[in-house]
Amino acid sequence: MINLVELIADEDDCAFDQRCKFGHRVEGHAVYCHNEKWKDAPRKCRQTWYWGEGKKGYQDSDCPGYKPNPELLEQA
């Protein structure tokens, strides 16, 4: 599936810099999940970025498609 928002967004405003390796941030819009587990990927992520960090039941790691982003682990 093609995501029009990601296609037209400025490259400088996008990054795979989320806790989940599948999360692609489009600045000022949303984070899109690129996990091929979902038949409608890429789709908007509905985890921490959406609900706010720290709310019970809405942590990134609670998502069945979550995988830690190795690039963030290397920076820590």
C-alpha positions in Angstrom: 0.0 0.0 0.0 1.2 3.5 -0.8 0.9 6.3 1.8 0.4 9.7 0.2 1.4 11.7 3.3 4.8 10.0 3.4 5.3 10.4 -0.4 4.7 14.2 -0.4 6.4 15.0 3.0 9.7 16.7 2.9 12.5 14.2 3.4 14.0 16.4 6.2 10.7 16.1 8.1 10.6 12.3 8.2 12.6 9.7 10.1 12.6 6.2 11.4 13.5 7.5 14.9 10.9 6.0 17.1 11.3 3.4 19.9 9.8 0.8 17.5 11.9 0.0 14.5 8.8 0.1 12.3 7.8 3.7 13.3 8.3 6.3 10.6 7.7 9.8 11.9 6.2 12.5 9.5 6.8 15.8 11.4 3.6 17.6 12.3 1.4 14.8 11.1 1.8 11.2 12.5 3.9 8.2 12.9 3.3 5.4 10.4 3.9 1.7 11.2 5.7 -0.1 8.4 5.5 -3.6 10.0 4.4 -5.9 7.2 2.5 -8.0 9.8 -0.4 -5.5 9.2 -2.2 -6.1 5.9 -2.8 -2.3 5.6 0.8 -1.2 6.3 1.9 1.5 6.4 -0.8 2.6 8.8 -0.9 5.2 11.6 0.6 3.9 14.8 -1.7 4.0 17.7 0.7 3.5 20.6 2.7 5.9 22.8 3.1 8.8 20.3 -0.7 8.9 19.9 -1.9 8.5 23.5 1.0 10.1 25.4 3.9 8.4 27.1 3.2 6.8 30.4 -0.5 6.1 30.0 -1.2 2.5 31.2 -1.9 0.1 28.4 -0.5 2.4 25.7 3.2 1.7 25.7 5.0 1.0 22.4 6.0 -2.4 23.7 2.4 -3.4 24.3 1.8 -3.5 20.5 2.0 -7.1 19.1 4.0 -5.7 16.1 6.6 -3.9 18.3 10.3 -4.4 17.8 12.9 -2.2 19.5 14.7 0.2 17.1 18.3 -1.0 17.0 19.5 2.5 15.9 18.1 4.0 19.1 19.8 1.3 21.2 23.1 2.1 19.6 22.8 5.8 20.5 22.1 5.2 24.1 
